[in-house]
Amino acid sequence: MAANPLVINSRITIAAWEMTEQFVLAGGPGGQNVNKVSTAVQLFYDIANSPSLTDRVKENAIRLAGRKVSKDGVLMIEANRSRSQERNREEARERLKELILEAAKPPPPPRRATKPTKGSVERRLKAKSGRSEVKKMRGKPSGD
């Protein structure tokens, strides 16, 4: 279980009991420390059943996370860049925060259909007829 609640923004705060952290052995550099100490962090967060998020944010987060979310709607973030357990924990929590902030962004405004200007229509038609003339000139000459 995570130690502190995660404050995403002024409206969204994830309670500590909603996140589960698991420490596992990490590969890579670190000498004997890697073989002895579990420094990599796996952060589990049940997005689908979280009371902290709205339905729209949940759907967006699941879509953004992609393969990191299980069929049950549990997100797993693994952080193992650092040799320190505490820094890896902070990195995992920061990545969760970034994901939820991205999912909480408001949808873009709907696109408004516009018509081309009169001048642009005229220029397009003039260019088309010009190309047509060029292609006609490529043909065989008539026998007049």
N, C-alpha and C positions, 0 to 999 in steps of 0.2 A: 504494500500500500504506500502511496506517495505521502510525503511528509506534510506539505503545505498545499492549500488550494491554489489553482492556477488562474490568475486574473488575465483574461483575454482582452477585454476593453471595459468601458464603463457599464455595459449592459450584460456582458457574458462573463461568468466566473464558474470554473469547473471545480467542484468540491474534491477534496483529497480522497474521499472514499470511492469516487468514480474511476480513479486511475489505479492501476496495479503496476508495480515495477518489479522486474526480475533481473538479477545480475548473473551473467554467464561469462565463461572464459572467452577472452578475445584473442585473436591471432595477431600477427604482425610484430613490429619491434617492441622491445621492452625487456629483453633478457629473461632471466628466471622469473621475474615478476609476472610475466604473462602466464606462466605455467602454474603459479601458485594462487594468484588473486583474481577473482571474478570482477573485471572492470567494465565489461560491456553491459549496457543497459537495454533491456527490452521493456518498453512502455506499452501497456495494454489499456485501451480506452473503448468502452462499449458505446459507440456513436449512436447506434440504432435505438437503444433504450435509455439514452441520457436525458434526464429532466432539465438539464442546463441549456439545451439547444432547442431552437424552434424547428419545425418540420422542414422548412425551406433550407435552413442551414445544415441540417442533418443530411438531406438529399444531396446538396452541393458538396459537402465534405466527403461523402461516400463516393461520389463521382470523381472528385479530385484525387482522392487517395488511391483509387484503382485497385491494384492487386495487393495493396497493404491491408485491405479490409477483408475479413473472412466472410463466409456466407451468412454467419450469424450477426454480422454488423460490428464485429470487434476489430478495431484498428490496432496494428502492432507497428511501433516505431522502434527501430534498433539503432543505437548510437554506440560506436566503438572507436571513434577517431582518437580520443585522448587516452593517456595511460591512467588518468585519474577517474575513479568512479563518480566523484562529485561533478566533474566537468562533463562527463558523458550524460549524467542525469539532467544537468542543465540544458545540454544540447538537445536531448530528446524532448524535454518540455518546451523548448523554444520552437522546435519543428512542429510540434502539435499546435502551438499557439499560432504560428504562421499559417498552417493549414486551415484552422478555424477562422482566422481573420480573412483569408482569401474566400472561404465559403460564405462568410457573412456580408461580403460586399453587396451593395444593392444591384439589381439587374440593370443592364444598360437601357437607356430610353428606347422606345420602339422607333424603328426607322420610318421616316416620313417619305412617301413617294413624291418625286419632283419631276417636272417636265423639262425637256431640254429647251434652251432659249431659241428664239427664232433665228438668230445669227448662227448658232452652232448647227442647226438643221440645214441652213443654206450652205454653210461651209462643207458639211458632210456630203450633201448632194452634188456640190460642185466638184469635190474631190473624186466622187464616184464616177461622174461623167468624164472627168479628165482621165481616169484610169481606163475607162471604156474606150476613149479615143486612142490611147496608147496601144491597147490590145488590138483594136481594129487595124491600126497601121502595121501590125506584125503580120497580117495575113498576106496572101498572094495578091499582087496587083491585078486589077480588073483589066480586060483586054480592050478597052475603049480606044 
